[in-house]
Amino acid sequence: MLISQGANLIIMRNAFFINKTIMFLGVVFLFWQAVILAGEAETLVSIESAGLPTKEQLFEYYLGRADRVEQAGGLQGTNSLPAGELPTVLEGMVQNNNCEVLERILVGTGVNLFGRAENLELSMDLFLSRHWNPSLDELDDLLNEADDELLVVEGGVKDLLTWLDNYGGKDWGRRFGQTGFYERLLKIRHNVQVNRAAWLFFRASVDHYDSIGATGSTGAIGSVGTVETTLKSQNRCREKLYGRMTEAVQRLSEMIDSADQSDAARETVQFLYLWQIRMFRKMSFYQEQFLQEAQRQGQFALKNQPGSDIEFTLRFEMLRCDLHNPPKAPGDYEAVFGKIEQLRSWLRNSLVKDSSAGLFRLAVLESVLLQRQQSRAMLAEGLDTRGYLSNRRYLLPLIELADRDEQLRGSVAQLVCRRLAVLIGQLDQPGVHSQWVVCLRTATDFELLNLAQYYSGAEPVSDYRKAILIFEIFLQQRPANHENFPDVLYEIGLCSRKLADELELSDAQMCQMQKIKTIEYWNRLTRDFPQWQSEKNGVEVSSGTVLSCSAGLAWELFCADEKQFTKLALQTLELLVGDYEPKSGTLKGDFCQLADSRCYRYHYGLVLWSTGRLKQVVGIFKLVPATDPHKPAARYYAAVCQLKLCSAEDLPDADRDKLRAETTAELANLVGDEQSQAAFFYRSAVLQLVQLYQEDGQAGKAMQLLCRVLSASQQNDQLINLGFTLVSEQRQRWLDYHSNHQRAELLDLLADTLALSQVIFDRLNVTTGRSESEGILLKSVMRTLLDQHALAAAVLADCSADQLGQAVQSESSFQSGDSVQLDRSGLDYDDAVESAGELLMLAAADQVNQKQLWFVRCHALFAYAVGDYPKSQQLWYRLRTGTAPDHEDEELRYYWWEGRYYGLRCLAKRGQVDQAAHSLEVFLNSREYPDNPWLKRMRQLQGKLANLQGNSVELQSDSAKLPSTAKF
């Protein structure tokens, strides 16, 4: 069956050539035609004009229509409209005389078919083995995409031309002729035919090469090894492929027959003949007579003196036909090599526009022939190191071409790397993977660099391990002054970083090791080549940017395990930030002035801190830029380091005091900075500053600080507890001031403690969400706050006009003369009385409190402050009955003496001065008491009472009235 079909087809083609006399004159490659068309398309009106269809709309319509035809079984006429109708999607083109979108689609198709597909088809001979063929898969995807594009353009052009041919209006010439719209459509149709011809050939090539993998058979130059298959399976594949190719040749013949006689059509026909020659060569794998037909057509075309570009293509195709039957004797190989060299020499002396592309194709053909020379027997037994080197030799023509022509390096590199990857895959067996590493030690720079790049960017999955090993071979065998050395250090670090990302979820230990290697590679690059700059994937990179990435990675490792990675982080960050010089207070290094370097000063300081180099740490933290968001934290850590330095034994006292004072001032400024209030270190800074104030005897400043912080920030249990502890520690001080009659000092201290206690009370006194511990603390705070308010009210009451002697001079009365101190304290009598009254009512709600001596004392002070002297005297008496002047408990002993003193004052304020003086005299003469402040105040009181006994003024307390808000 195959023989009869082939004979009929040859007869048909011979008859066609008798009737056709086409001259090949000045034809250019279709690739260049596509480029020219692209240039023209750029000058056209934008397809975004109103009413014009988009590419997406055309695809949706025509691919959808093609699907409907397929579903309908390919019924006649289903894929077209009646002659007088025009699809709605094309109406905008007719109205605007604009078919640019079709031209643009076709330009992209032409570039793919005559650029990428040409090289892929040519390179596939190098991959004819039992292994995966990347060029085949890539070409198959490209053809599927091109087929959709051609279907859309074919359908659009056909519908438009059909409608124009049947247009009945009288303005056809003005609208479609003079504007050139019709001619543009004809040109598009011609280009569609040429593109479809190329597509048919490449589709047949894919099917042919695909069948080799399916049946395990070979039959093309450069194929190695066979797979045993049944004859029945081979024949079935051969018949199917042969049928497809026969159909493709028939379609090409139909295109040639339907072409008109215009110049554009004649140019199209020449290319259609070229694709027929290629198709016949492909069909010769199945029947030898087609090879003769291809050669005969080629000779016929050359006799008609075609242009240089088409002539080279024809000569090249004929040379490929000569290689269809591989040489057998060594002399035969030399003859074929001679033909290749002759065509290469002709190409160099010709006027071919793209001679580089021609040289590339010849180099590929030469490589194919060299590959065919290798011993099939050795390769069939399995590839070893010797076999690898033997196979690699046939790639040398391509590598040499890349060295000579920079324009071809990209294409050559892709081809060479794919083939080397196949060979490496054969050697990469479990336990013996080092074989291919040994083989690559003899590789050139071109092979190593491009192969490593190939593995680092291979699709669909990169193999970073292989890329790293290949880069390592380069680094080991090349000197450090090699021009590519810094680039390799960058690339190997990048591969190592990407490999770490891949391992992050599966192997944490290996992931960490790869990150370490990345840092080592990049640190070496920046240390040995500080001025290196390059462009990678359109992005400018330099030693500085690489080092910044390395620093970020080192900091990440340091944060994960400080103990293990301190040294690595220190080396990396020091390289980026620079060396700190204490004398000048500056940084010195190759990268210290970079923006990235300034951003890492804070991190460098933290790493240095872990090494104990505090002086250097302080200097680095102070150099953190003000614009750095870490600046507040740097200020805090610098202060902490300075405090540690203060504890050094060898530091002179004067220097220690100065450094401590500077640190305290800096912490105060930091805490007062609004930017710091939301920082993580803020609470620690407050605690540190409070401690410094306490150590320096400045409890007032400490309480003022805590009061301000707690008033401005959210509730913080640690600061609340610290504040209450600080207030509690001051209690003994205000009791001492009170007993020693130091009113100014007492009021100043109460002003600070009352403000802090009130803030703490307000923070804790919430109706909901209070914990049990907070409830207990709240009771303690309330007691302390009541104690302070009651005492302040009583003292402030005595600071006003004393009611014991309104006509007596101040120095002989109870008037304190402390109005200046009163103003300084900021305390107000009315506020103190009001607050004390409210707290007394709150505390009295608990029956237990009413039985406590502290409550009785606060109640007595409050009654005294508001002028309720009888009640106050009664309460002081009650307080004295619960204790004794020589009680073992210091606080209870204090209560007794205070109650005794204020009881006498109440008696005198009620007008019973003589009775008060008598009682005081009896008390002082009854026994010898240990000396204490209250005893001293009683003696002072005795003198005042003696001065008042001679006055006849009725002593009343009219001006001391109970405030309306204090109803207790």
LUMVOZA-422848 format. One line per 10 residues: number of its first residue (from 1); their letters; for each residue x negated, y, z of C-alpha. Coordinates in steps of 0.1 Angstrom, whole numbers, plus 5000, padded with zeros to 4 digits. Each point is the difference from the previous one (the first is absolute). Layout:
BEGIN
NUM	a	X/Y/Z  ...
END
This chain:
BEGIN
1	mlisqganli	5000/5000/5000  4972/5024/5009  4982/4993/4968  5030/5007/4978  5009/5032/5018  4964/5012/4997  4999/4992/4962  5032/5019/4994  4988/5030/5019  4967/5001/4980
11	imrnaffink	5019/4998/4967  5023/5028/5012  4970/5023/5009  4982/4993/4967  5030/5010/4980  5003/5032/5021  4964/5009/4992  5005/4996/4963  5029/5025/5001  4983/5025/5024
21	timflgvvfl	4970/5022/4992  4993/5019/5031  4968/5021/5002  4983/5004/5034  4990/5037/4999  4989/5020/5030  5019/4981/5027  4992/5007/5036  5005/4979/5031  5035/5000/5014
31	fwqavilage	4985/5010/5033  4988/5033/4985  5034/5004/4984  5016/4997/5034  4976/5026/5014  5009/5024/4972  5036/4994/5006  4995/5008/5037  4984/5033/4991  5029/5009/4978
41	aetlvsiesa	5025/4990/5027  4985/5024/5025  5008/5030/4977  5037/4991/4997  5028/5016/5019  5004/4984/5035  5024/4972/5002  5015/5016/5031  5019/5024/4977  5037/5001/5005
51	glptkeqlfe	5019/4971/4985  4969/4977/4992  5001/4965/5014  4973/4988/5024  4979/4970/4997  5019/4983/5028  5033/5006/4982  4988/4985/4968  4986/4969/5017  5032/4995/5019
61	yylgradrve	5021/5001/4968  4979/4980/4976  4987/4973/5023  5036/4996/5013  5012/4997/4964  4973/4974/4993  5011/4980/5031  5036/5001/4987  4989/4987/4966  4981/4971/5017
71	qagglqgtns	5030/4991/5022  5022/5001/4969  4978/4974/4983  4984/5025/4976  5032/5006/4980  4996/5020/4968  5005/5037/5004  5002/5000/5038  4968/5020/5003  5011/5029/4978
81	lpagelptvl	5028/5024/4996  5021/5008/4969  4982/5022/4975  5020/5031/5008  4996/4999/5038  4971/5012/5021  4993/4988/5036  5008/5027/5025  4964/4998/5014  4986/5011/4966
91	egmvqnnnce	5024/5030/4994  4976/5024/5017  4972/4990/4976  5021/5008/4970  5012/5033/5014  4965/5012/5009  4982/4983/4970  4976/4985/5027  4989/4964/5002  4970/5006/5022
101	vlerilvgtg	5010/4976/5026  4998/4971/4975  4966/5012/4988  4987/5001/5036  5012/4965/5007  4983/4988/4968  4967/5018/5009  4998/4981/5033  5007/4967/4982  4973/5006/4974
111	vnlfgraenl	4974/5009/5026  5007/4967/5018  5001/4978/4969  4971/5015/4981  4978/5008/5030  5005/4977/5029  5016/4970/4981  4972/4999/4974  4973/4997/5027  5020/4975/5020
121	elsmdlflsr	5006/4977/4971  4964/5001/4990  4987/4993/5034  5023/4970/5006  4976/4977/4982  4976/5004/5029  5026/4985/5024  5011/4969/4981  4994/4975/5028  5020/4982/5026
131	hwnpsldeld	5000/5031/5022  5024/5029/5003  4998/5025/4972  5005/5036/5013  4999/5015/4965  5029/4977/4989  5022/5010/5029  4993/5037/4995  5007/4998/4962  5032/4981/5006
141	dllneaddel	5013/5028/5024  4989/5027/4975  5019/4983/4972  5032/4997/5020  4999/5037/5007  4992/5008/4964  5029/4978/4987  5025/5020/5021  4986/5033/4987  5001/4988/4963
151	lvveggvkdl	5036/4988/5004  5010/5034/5013  4982/5020/4972  5011/4975/4973  5036/5003/5011  5000/5038/5002  4983/5005/4967  5023/4976/4982  5031/5016/5014  4988/5035/4992
161	ltwldnyggk	4990/4992/4964  5032/4981/4994  5021/5029/5011  4979/5025/4980  5003/4978/4969  5038/5000/5003  5003/5037/5010  5027/5016/4978  4994/5037/5009  4987/5025/4974
171	dwgrrfgqtg	4974/5013/5023  4978/4969/5001  4971/5016/4983  5000/5031/5022  5005/4980/5033  4979/4969/4994  4979/5005/4969  4985/5034/5003  4994/4995/5038  4980/4969/4994
181	fyerllkirh	5022/4980/5023  5006/4972/4975  4963/4997/4990  4991/4997/5037  5024/4971/5004  4985/4983/4969  4965/5004/5015  5012/4986/5033  5015/4970/4981  4967/4993/4982
191	nvqvnraawl	4981/5002/5033  5025/4977/5016  4994/4974/4973  4962/5002/5005  5004/4997/5038  5024/4971/4996  4975/4982/4977  4973/5004/5026  5024/4988/5027  5009/4969/4980
201	ffrasvdhyd	4963/4991/4997  4992/5005/5037  5031/4981/5010  4989/4971/4978  4965/5002/5016  5015/4999/5035  5021/4970/4991  4969/4983/4984  4978/5005/5030  5028/4991/5024
211	sigatgstga	5004/4967/4982  4963/4992/5006  5006/5003/5038  5032/4979/4997  4986/4971/4980  4964/5002/5010  4989/5000/4964  4976/5024/4984  4992/5009/4965  4986/5035/5002
221	igsvgtvett	4965/5012/5001  4986/5002/5034  5023/4975/5016  4984/4976/5025  5013/4967/5012  5033/4982/4993  5028/4986/5021  5014/4966/4990  5036/5003/4988  5023/4979/4981
231	lksqnrcrek	5001/5004/4962  5038/5005/5002  4996/5030/5024  4974/5016/4977  5021/4996/4969  5030/5015/5016  4981/5031/5010  4984/5003/4966  5033/4998/4982  5016/5026/5022
241	lygrmteavq	4971/5024/4996  4997/4994/4963  5037/5008/4996  4995/5033/5018  4970/5010/4979  5018/4991/4968  5029/5022/5010  4976/5029/5008  4984/4997/4965  5034/5000/4984
251	rlsemidsad	5010/5032/5019  4968/5017/4989  5008/4991/4964  5035/5014/5004  4985/5033/5013  4977/5002/4970  5028/4993/4976  5023/5026/5015  4973/5028/5001  5005/5029/4976
261	qsdaaretvq	4974/5015/4977  4992/5031/5021  4965/5007/5012  5010/4992/5035  5015/4967/4989  4969/4990/4980  4979/5006/5031  5024/4979/5020  4998/4972/4974  4962/4999/5003
271	flylwqirmf	5002/4994/5037  5027/4974/4996  4977/4981/4977  4973/5002/5026  5022/4985/5027  5010/4972/4976  4963/4992/4995  4996/4998/5038  5032/4979/5003  4987/4975/4973
281	rkmsfyqeqf	4967/4997/5020  5020/4992/5031  5021/4974/4981  4969/4984/4987  4996/4984/5034  5029/4978/4990  4994/4996/4962  4967/5007/4983  5015/5013/4968  5011/5032/5017
291	lqeaqrqgqf	4964/5008/5007  4993/5000/4963  5030/5022/4994  4987/5025/5026  4966/5001/4984  5015/5004/4965  5021/5029/5011  4970/5016/5017  4979/4997/4968  5028/5015/4980
301	alknqpgsdi	5003/5030/5023  4963/5007/5000  4998/5001/4962  5025/5029/5001  4974/5022/5018  5020/5008/5032  4988/5028/5024  4972/4994/5024  5022/4993/5030  5022/4974/4983
311	eftlrfemlr	4970/4985/4983  4983/4993/5033  5031/4985/5014  5003/4977/4969  4964/4989/5002  5003/4994/5037  5031/4978/4994  4983/4980/4973  4970/4995/5023  5024/4986/5026
321	cdlhnppkap	5013/4977/4973  4965/4987/4993  4997/4992/5037  5032/4980/5000  4980/4968/4995  4972/5001/5025  4964/4994/4987  4986/4966/5006  4963/5003/4992  4976/5025/5017
331	gdyeavfgki	4994/5015/4966  5037/5006/4995  5001/5021/5032  4971/5022/4987  5019/5006/4968  5031/5012/5018  4979/5022/5023  4985/5015/4968  5035/5008/4986  5008/5018/5033
341	eqlrswlrns	4968/5020/4998  5007/5009/4964  5035/5014/5009  4985/5018/5029  4974/5017/4977  5027/5008/4975  5021/5016/5028  4972/5022/5012  4995/5014/4965  5037/5004/4991
351	lvkdssaglf	5025/5028/5006  5022/4981/5024  5015/5025/5024  4998/4977/5031  4967/4981/4995  4997/4994/5038  5032/4979/4999  4987/4980/4971  4967/4994/5017  5019/4988/5031
361	rlavlesvll	5020/4975/4979  4968/4987/4983  4984/4995/5034  5030/4980/5012  4998/4979/4969  4963/4994/5006  5007/4990/5036  5026/4975/4988  4975/4985/4977  4973/4998/5028
371	qrqqsramla	5025/4983/5022  5008/4974/4974  4963/4991/4999  5001/4988/5036  5001/4963/5007  5035/4989/5005  4989/4968/5017  4983/5020/5028  5030/5022/5005  5024/4971/5000
381	egldtrgyls	4981/4984/5028  5004/5030/5022  4983/5034/5002  4969/5003/5022  4974/5027/5004  4983/4991/4968  5033/4999/4981  5009/5034/5014  4968/5016/4987  5004/4983/4966
391	nrryllplie	5036/5013/4997  4989/5035/5011  4976/5003/4971  5028/5004/4975  5011/5032/5017  4966/5017/4994  5011/5016/4967  5029/5017/5017  4978/5011/5029  4974/5014/4977
401	ladrdeqlrg	5027/5018/4981  5012/5016/5032  4965/5012/5007  4998/5017/4966  5035/5015/4998  5014/5016/5031  5034/5004/4983  5004/4962/4999  4989/4992/5036  5035/4999/5013
411	svaqlvcrrl	5013/4975/4974  4969/4979/5002  4999/5000/5038  5036/4988/5002  4993/4972/4975  4967/4989/5016  5014/5001/5035  5030/4979/4992  4979/4973/4984  4974/5000/5028
421	avligqldqp	5029/4997/5024  5011/4968/4983  4965/4986/5003  4998/5010/5036  5033/4984/5006  4987/4967/4987  4970/5002/5024  5020/5013/5030  5007/4966/5016  5004/4994/5037
431	gvhsqwvvcl	4966/4997/5017  4980/5009/4969  5011/5036/4994  4964/5011/5003  4993/4987/4965  5015/5029/4982  4982/5024/5024  4967/4984/4990  5010/5004/4963  5007/5037/5004
441	rtatdfelln	4965/5007/5013  4989/5001/4964  5028/5023/4989  4995/5035/4986  5011/5032/5016  5029/5001/4975  5012/4966/5010  4997/5004/5037  5016/5035/5003  5028/4993/4976
451	laqyysgaep	5007/4965/5013  5002/5013/5036  5024/5028/4988  5020/4973/4982  5005/4980/5032  5008/5031/5021  5027/5010/4976  5012/4967/4985  5036/4994/4994  5022/4987/5014
461	vsdyrkaili	4979/4995/5031  4965/5014/5007  4972/4978/5013  4981/5023/5023  4978/4972/5013  4985/4993/4966  4996/5037/4993  4981/5005/5033  4977/4970/4992  4992/5014/4966
471	feiflqqrpa	4993/5035/5013  4978/4984/5027  4980/4983/4972  4994/5034/4984  4989/5016/5033  4976/4972/5007  4984/5000/4966  4999/5037/4990  4978/5026/5015  5015/5028/5022
481	nhenfpdvly	4992/5026/4974  5021/4983/4973  5025/5024/4985  5030/4978/5009  4989/4992/5036  5021/5026/5018  5030/4992/4979  4997/4964/5009  4998/5008/5037  5032/5020/4996
491	eiglcsrkla	5018/4973/4980  4989/4971/5023  5012/5019/5030  5033/5007/4983  5004/4963/4992  4992/4990/5036  5026/5025/5013  5027/4986/4977  4991/4965/5010  5003/5010/5036
501	delelsdaqm	5035/5012/4993  5009/4967/4984  4987/4981/5031  5017/5022/5026  5030/4978/5006  4984/4966/4993  4965/5002/5015  4993/5027/5025  4964/4990/5006  4991/5000/4964
511	cqmqkiktie	5019/5033/4995  4978/5016/5027  4968/4986/4984  5009/5015/4966  5007/5034/5016  4965/4999/5016  4985/4991/4966  5019/5029/4984  4985/5024/5025  4965/4986/4995
521	ywnrltrdfp	5002/5003/4962  5013/5036/5001  4977/5011/5028  4971/4988/4979  5013/5019/4970  5003/5032/5019  4967/4996/5018  4979/4991/4970  5019/5021/4974  5014/5031/5018
531	qwqsekngve	5004/5020/4967  5019/4972/4981  5031/5011/4981  5021/4981/4975  5035/4998/4985  5020/4969/5008  5033/4995/4983  5004/5037/4993  4991/5010/5036  4968/5017/5011
541	vssgtvlscs	4982/4982/5027  4967/5008/5018  4979/4987/5028  5019/5024/5023  5034/4987/4992  4988/4964/5002  4984/5006/5034  5033/5015/5012  5018/4968/4991  4973/4980/5017
551	aglawelfca	5003/5022/5031  5037/4994/5001  4995/4963/4998  4973/5000/5027  5023/5020/5023  5028/4975/4994  4977/4972/5011  4987/5020/5030  5036/5005/5012  5007/4963/4997
561	dekqftklal	4969/4989/5019  4979/5027/5015  4974/4977/5015  4993/4982/4968  5000/5028/4975  4985/5030/5019  4967/4997/4982  5016/4997/4966  5023/5029/5005  4972/5021/5015
571	qtlellvgdy	4977/4994/4970  5028/5008/4975  5013/5031/5017  4966/5014/5007  4992/4996/4963  5031/5020/4992  5001/5026/5028  4962/5005/5003  4975/5003/5028  5008/5024/5029
581	epksgtlkgd	4972/5023/5010  5005/5011/5036  4977/5031/4998  5018/5016/4971  5034/4984/5007  5004/4991/4963  5002/4968/4978  4975/4990/4974  5005/4974/4972  5008/4995/4963
591	fcqladsrcy	5038/5000/5006  5005/5021/5032  5016/5029/4981  5026/4980/4981  5036/5004/5010  5003/4963/5006  4969/5002/5023  5016/5027/5021  5032/4979/5003  4980/4972/5016
601	ryhyglvlws	4981/5020/5026  5026/4992/5026  4998/4962/4993  4962/5001/5000  5002/5017/5035  5021/4972/5013  4977/4973/4987  4970/5019/5015  5018/5001/5034  5001/4962/5001
611	tgrlkqvvgi	4962/5001/4999  4997/5024/5029  4983/5028/4981  5021/5026/5017  4980/5032/4991  5002/4991/4963  5037/4992/5004  5007/5034/5015  4982/5017/4971  5018/4980/4974
621	fklvpatdph	5034/5006/5015  4994/5037/5002  4992/5000/4962  5034/4985/4991  5017/5026/4978  5028/5020/5014  5022/4989/4971  4995/4963/5009  5031/4986/5017  4977/4982/5024
631	kpaaryyaav	4985/5032/5013  5020/5001/5032  4990/4965/5008  4964/5008/4992  5001/5029/5024  5014/4977/5027  4974/4973/4995  4972/5025/4999  5012/5013/5034  5001/4964/5014
641	cqlklcsaed	4965/4994/4988  4988/5032/5016  5015/4989/5033  4981/4968/4997  4968/5020/4994  5007/5020/5031  4995/4968/5021  4965/4995/4987  4975/4999/5029  4972/5018/4982
651	lpdadrdklr	5022/5030/4991  4991/5031/5020  5028/5014/5023  5002/5033/4981  5004/4982/4967  5026/4976/5015  5021/5029/5014  4999/5019/4967  5009/4969/4980  5028/4991/5024
661	aettaelanl	5014/5036/4998  4999/5000/4962  5018/4966/4999  5027/5012/5024  5006/5031/4979  5001/4979/4968  5025/4975/5015  5022/5029/5012  5000/5015/4965  5007/4967/4984
671	vgdeqsqaaf	5029/4993/5023  5015/5034/4994  4997/4995/4962  5035/4992/4985  4984/4978/4974  4987/4977/5027  5032/4995/5019  5013/4973/4977  4966/4982/4998  4993/4966/5015
681	fyrsavlqlv	4973/5013/5022  5020/5029/5015  5010/4982/5032  4964/4988/5006  4988/5035/4995  5024/5014/5025  4990/4973/5025  4964/5007/4995  5005/5037/5005  5020/4995/5031
691	qlyqedgqag	4973/4979/5014  4974/5027/4993  5021/5027/5016  5004/4978/5031  4963/4992/5002  4993/5038/4998  5025/5008/5027  5025/5016/4976  5031/4982/5010  5022/5030/4990
701	kamqllcrvl	4987/4999/4965  5006/4962/4998  5036/5004/5012  5006/5029/4976  4987/4979/4971  5022/4970/5009  5030/5023/5005  4995/5015/4965  4994/4966/4984  5030/4983/5015
711	sasqqndqli	5022/5030/4992  4991/4999/4963  4996/4963/4993  5022/4969/5003  5001/4980/5032  4968/4983/5008  4999/4977/5029  4963/5002/5005  4999/5038/5001  5031/5001/5022
721	nlgftlvseq	4984/4976/5025  4968/5020/4999  5018/5032/5005  5019/4988/5030  4968/4985/5015  4983/5034/4995  5029/5018/5018  5000/4974/5028  4963/5005/5005  5007/5038/5005
731	rqrwldyhsn	5025/4994/5028  4974/5000/5027  4986/5032/4986  5033/5019/5002  5006/4987/5035  4966/5012/5011  5006/5034/4984  5034/5002/5017  4987/4991/5034  4971/5024/4997
741	hqraelldll	5024/5028/4989  4982/5004/4966  5031/5013/4982  4983/5012/4968  4981/4968/4994  5031/4979/5009  5023/5019/4976  4975/4997/4972  4997/4962/5006  5037/4996/5002
751	adtlalsqvi	5005/5019/4968  4979/4974/4982  5013/4969/5017  5037/5011/4998  4998/5006/4963  4984/4966/4994  5023/4982/5024  5030/5016/4983  4990/4989/4965  4994/4965/5013
761	fdrlnvttgr	5034/5000/5017  5017/5012/4968  4983/4973/4980  5011/4973/5024  5035/5013/5009  5018/4986/4970  5035/4985/5002  4992/4969/4978  4971/4979/4992  4982/5003/5033
771	sesegillks	4980/4969/5011  4998/4987/5036  4965/5013/5004  5010/5034/4986  5028/5001/5025  4977/4994/5029  4976/5026/4987  5029/5025/4996  5008/4997/5037  4964/5007/5010
781	vmrtlldqha	4998/5030/4976  5033/5014/5013  4988/4997/5036  4967/5018/4991  5019/5027/4980  5024/5006/5029  4971/5002/5024  4983/5027/4978  5032/5021/4993  5010/5000/5037
791	laaavladcs	4965/5010/5011  4998/5027/4973  5034/5014/5010  4990/5002/5036  4966/5016/4993  5016/5025/4975  5026/5009/5026  4973/5010/5024  4983/5020/4973  5031/5023/4999
801	adqlgqavqs	5008/5026/5027  4998/4981/5033  5032/5002/5021  4982/4998/5034  4991/5038/5000  5012/5023/4973  4985/5031/5017  4967/4984/5009  4969/5006/4980  4992/4972/4976
811	essfqsgdsv	4968/4990/5017  5019/4993/5032  5030/4984/4985  5006/4967/4980  4997/5019/4967  4972/4983/4981  4989/5027/4977  4996/4973/4973  5022/5017/4973  4970/5001/4977
821	qldrsgldyd	4994/4963/5004  5037/4994/4995  5000/5017/4967  4969/4981/4989  5015/4966/5008  5030/5006/4977  5023/4983/5025  5035/5014/5007  5018/4998/5033  5035/4997/4985
831	davesagell	4988/4972/4976  4983/4981/5028  5030/5002/5022  5024/4990/4972  4978/4970/4990  4995/4989/5035  5037/5001/5007  5008/4979/4969  4974/4974/5009  5012/4998/5036
841	mlaaadqvnq	5035/4992/4988  4986/4974/4976  4979/4984/5027  5028/5001/5026  5021/4978/4977  4979/4971/5012  5008/4994/5037  4966/4984/5005  4983/5033/4992  5020/5019/5027
851	kqlwfvrcha	4983/4979/5026  4965/5006/4988  4978/5025/5018  4987/5014/4966  5036/5009/4991  5007/5016/5034  4968/5021/4996  5011/5012/4964  5035/5008/5014  4985/5020/5028
861	lfayavgdyp	4977/5020/4977  5030/5007/4977  5022/5012/5029  4971/5022/5012  4996/5014/4964  5036/5010/4997  5002/5015/5035  5021/4973/5017  4977/5001/5030  5023/4981/5024
871	ksqqlwyrlr	5003/4971/4976  4963/5001/4993  4991/5001/5037  5023/4970/5006  4983/4980/4971  4965/5009/5012  5009/4987/5035  5013/4968/4984  4968/4996/4981  4979/5004/5032
881	tgtapdhede	5020/4973/5017  4989/4975/4974  4963/5005/5006  4974/5014/5024  4971/5026/5000  4975/4972/5003  5017/4974/4978  4976/4976/4983  5015/5007/4966  4985/5032/4987
891	elryywwegr	5031/5010/4979  5023/4995/5030  4977/5019/5022  5001/5028/4974  5038/5000/5001  5001/5004/5038  4977/5030/5000  5018/5016/4971  5033/4994/5016  4988/5015/5033
901	yyglrclakr	4987/5032/4983  5031/5006/4978  5023/4992/5029  4985/5029/5019  5002/5022/4970  5037/4992/4996  5006/5008/5036  4984/5033/4996  5018/5008/4967  5033/4994/5018
911	gqvdqaahsl	4990/5029/5023  4989/4979/5030  4965/5014/5000  4995/4998/5038  5011/4964/5001  4978/4992/4970  4970/5017/5017  5007/4982/5033  5003/4966/4983  4968/5005/4981
921	evflnsreyp	4981/5011/5031  5012/4969/5019  4990/4978/4970  4965/5014/4997  4993/4998/5038  5016/4966/5005  4970/4980/4988  4968/5001/4980  5007/4992/4963  4974/4991/4974
931	dnpwlkrmrq	4991/5029/4979  5020/5001/4967  5013/5027/4976  5035/5000/5015  4987/5006/5035  4982/5030/4986  5031/5013/4983  5020/4996/5032  4975/5022/5018  5004/5026/4973
941	lqgklanlqg	5037/4997/5004  4997/5005/5037  4983/5034/4994  5027/5011/4976  5028/4991/5024  4983/5019/5028  4999/5031/4978  5037/4996/4993  5012/4995/5036  4999/5037/5007
951	nsvelqsdsa	5022/5010/4972  5037/5007/5006  5010/4993/4964  5027/4973/4997  4984/4973/4980  5024/4987/4974  4995/4983/4966  5026/5019/4981  4979/5002/4968  4992/4962/5000
961	klpstakf	5032/4985/4986  5006/4966/4985  5000/5002/4962  5034/4991/4984  4983/4973/4979  4985/4983/5031  5031/4985/5018  4983/4972/5018
END
